[in-house]
């Protein structure tokens, strides 16, 4: 059995944002998949207002990992204490504390202190692991700081919406359509090509060529999809997004409803900070071509219409698939 050592680290960042804003971003872990690059999905399992238990999936080095995260939130001292256990490495938790210290009304210092258990002999591999564990929190601090410093824009940049469709047919067949994304080029007109890998059951990496853009251009997209057949849910996060979108996540879900199911596609989007400004003359042509002439309201409306139309079209095709399959079986 390999030996284990505890590696302690503490890193800080100066943030040009109010301390309460930074603490709020740390406390709202459920929104991390939209706000931070690493997390794919966060499920809140339990929360009593102070202590919470989360299940978190993230992407690292092209692989999706799963964690259980126990956290204690203290808004008065602006601290978040946590214990994180990798489901692949039980008994080797990472523990630590986020702390936010106010430095005036619009600045603060953010600290991340943690203890990580490292496996292996005290050799080059351990040195590599130590370097990795130093780089990861530094990158996370930088992302949180960058996000917090846009706090006055966030309400304008974030939007969420959902599209629904009542389906007269079994949930299993609707779910089957949504799950088998590799068949979408033959079933969904705005998908030209698809490649899906599922090395771990229920965790898909999907690459699609889609022409569901406002101007009909074909885009190569890549996403992580977490499939929960027992709950009739598929959660996804886009790994590459076109202008004006900075981050995009969502969920397909099915709910019992009268003679069939209610199919729902809920989506969350964060726009790029420059999304509401007219493109400069030397702007990337792809960005300029997809940029509306109006302000934030026009950009938000365009994105809502574009993504909503693609989702609704997919739901209608899933309904047609389910209803026609039932007819053929009869």
N, C-alpha and C positions, 0 to 999 in steps of 0.2 A: 504494500500500500504506500503511495507516495507521501512524503512528508509535507506538512503544511506550515506556512509562516504567515503572520499578519503584517500587512504593509499599511502604514499610517501615512496619510497625506492631508495637507490643508492648503487650500488655494483661495485667493481673494480676487475680487474685481471691483473697480470703481465704476459706478453706474450713474449716469446723468438722468435720473428719474426719481420720483418720490419713493421713499422706503415702503409705503403701503402698497404702491403699485407693484413693486418687485415681489413683495410677500404674496400678494394676490395671485400673481402668475405661478408662483411655486405651489401655492395651496390648491389651485384648480388643476389637479393632475388629469382629470378626465379630458381636458382640452389639449393636453400635451401633443397628441398626434397631429393636430393642426398647427400648433405653435412652434414645435421643436422638430428637428429633422429625424432624430432617431426613433422615437416611439411610433409604433404602428397602431396600437389600440390599447386602451385602458378601460378595464371593467371595475367599477366600484362594487365590492362584494358586501361590505358592511361599513357603516359610518354612524357614530353617535354624536357628532358635532365637534369632537376632539380627537378621537381615535378612529382611524379608518383602515380597512383592509382592501387592497387592490390586487388585481391580476393585470400584469403589463406584458405586452409583446413589443419587442423592438427589433430593428434590423441592424446587424453589425457584420461587416465583411461578407455581405451577400447572403447571410443566414439569419433566419428569424429565431430569436431566443424568447423564452417565457420566464417571467419572474412572479413571485409573490412579494408584495410590498406592504409592510405594516408601517403606518405613519402616525405620529402624534403632532397635532397642529396647535400652536400657541400664538394667536394673533397679537397678544399684548406684548410679548417679547420678540415677536416676528421671528420665531424659530419653527423649523419643521424637523423633527427627529424621525429617523427611518431605519428599518431593517429590511434588507432586500435579499431574498434567497432564490438563486437560480434553480429551476426545477430539474435541470440536468446535473446539478452539483449540490444535492441536499447535505446539510451539515456544514456548509461553508458560506455563511451569510456575509453580506457587506452591511456594515452599520455606519451611521453618520448623522450629521446635522447640517442643515441649511440655516444660516443666520443673516439677518439683514439689519444693519446699523444705519440709522439716519444721520446724514451729514448736512443739515439744513433742509429746507422745504423741497428741494428739487434734486438732491444728490444723496447717494447712500453707498455703503460698502457691503458687498455680498461675499459671504464666506461659505465654502463647502469643505467640511472636515469629514473624513471617512476612514474606516479601517476595513481593509479587504484581505480575505484569506487567499493566499497564492499556493498553488500546488507545484510539486516538483523539487528537484535538488537545487542547491544554491550554486547554480552555474549560469551559462549564457542564457538559457531559456528563462530563468527567473529574472535576469536583467532585462530581457525583452518584455516580460510581463510587467515589470516595474515601470518601464518606460511607457508602456501602453496605458497602465492605470494612472500615470501622471498626465498623459496627453488627453485622455477621455474627459476628466473633470474640467480641464482647462478649456476644452472646446465647448463643453456644456455651459460653463460660466459665460463664455463669450456669446453664445447664442441667446442665453437669458438676458444678458445686458443689452444686446442689440435689439431684442424684441421690446424690452421695457422702455428703452429710449425712444421708441415710436408710440408711447402710450397715448399721446393726444390724438393719434391717427387711428388707433385700433378699432374704435366703434365704426369708423368709416370703411376700414379695410376688411372687417369680418362680416360674413353673411352666412346664414343657414336657412334651408328651405327643404320642403319635401313634396313629392308627387305621389299620388295614390291612384289605385285602380281596383275596382271590385271585379273579382274573377269568379265565374261560375264553373268551378272545376276543383279537383283535389290539389291541396297544397303541395303534395309530393311532386306532381308534374311541373308545377310552376317553379319549385325549388330546383328541380332537375335541369330546367332550361337555364336558370341563372347560374347554377353551379358549373355546367359544362360550357365554359366560355371558349374552349377550343373549337366548339362547333359554331360559334357565332358568325364566322365569315360566310357560312351557308345559310344562316338564319336571320342575321341582322344586317340590313342594307348599308349602314354606315360603318361597318367593320370589314375591312378588306383582307386582313390577315391576322392570325392569332397563334401564339406559341405559349404553352403552359407547362410548367414543371411543378410537380407535387411530390417532393422527396419525403416529406412528412405528411401523413394523412390530415387533410383539412387545412394545410398551409400551402397556398398556391402563389407562384411568381408568374404573372401573366404579362406578356408583351403583345400589344395590339397595334395594328395600323388602322387608324380611324379617320374618317372624313367628316366627322360631326362638328366641324368648326363653323363659325359664322360665315366664312368666305369659301367653304368647301374644300380647303386644303387638306391633304392627308398628313397626319401627324403620327409619329411612332411614340407610343406611350408604354409605360411599364408600371405595374402596380403589385402590391402585396395584397392577397385576399385571404382572410381567415374565415373558414366555413364551419358553421355550427348547425349540422342537419337536424339534431334533436330539437333545437330552438327555432328552426326555420329562419336562420339569419346568416348573412354573408357580409362581413365588415371589410372595407378596403381602404387603402391609402395609395394615392398616386405618387410615384417616385420621381417623375419628371412632369413638369407642368408648362403649358404654353403661356405666353403673355396674354392677358394681364394677371394671371393666377400665380401666386407664390406657393400656395399649399392647397391640397384638395383631399378630403377624406369623405367617406360615406358608408351607408349601410343599406342593403336590401333586406327586407323582412316581410314575413307573412303572418297575418293575424286572422283568426276565425271570424267570419262575417256572414250572417244569414245562410244562403245556400252554397257558399263557397268560402273564399278568403279575400281579405283586403291586402293587396300587394302594395308595399311602400318602399320608396327610395328616398332616404333622407341624406342630404349632402351638406357639408360644411366647407367653406372656401375662405382663404385669406388672400386678398389681392396684393400685388406688389406695391411697395410704397410710392413708386412713380406712376402708378396706374391711372391716376386722375389728372396728370399733367400732360399737355400736348407733347408729342415726340419732337425732339430736336432734329434739325436737318440731317445730322450724321447718325441718327438712331438706326439700330439694326432694322433692315427692311421688314423682317418678319414681325417685329414688335410694332413698327409703325403701321403696317397693313391691318393689324388686328386691333388698333387703338381707336376708340370712338372719339368724336370731336368734343363731346360734352364733358361735364364734370363727373364727380363721384357717382351721382345718381344714375347717369347714363351707363357708366361702366358696370355698376351693380346690376342694372336691369338687363344689360346685354349678357352678362355671365349667367344670371338667373334663367334667362330665356334659352340660351344655348345649352346649358347643362340639363335644364329641365326638359327640353324637347327630346334630347337623346335618352334620358331616363324614361320618359313617358312612352317613347317609341319602343324601347326594350320591354317595358312592362306589357304593352299591348301585344307584342309578339309572343311573350311568355304566356299570356292568357290564351292567345290563339292556339299555341302549341298544346296547352293543357286541355282545352276544350275539344280540339280535333283529335287528340290521342284518345280521349274517352269515347268519342263517337266511333273511332275505328275499333276499339276494344269491344264495344257493344255489338 
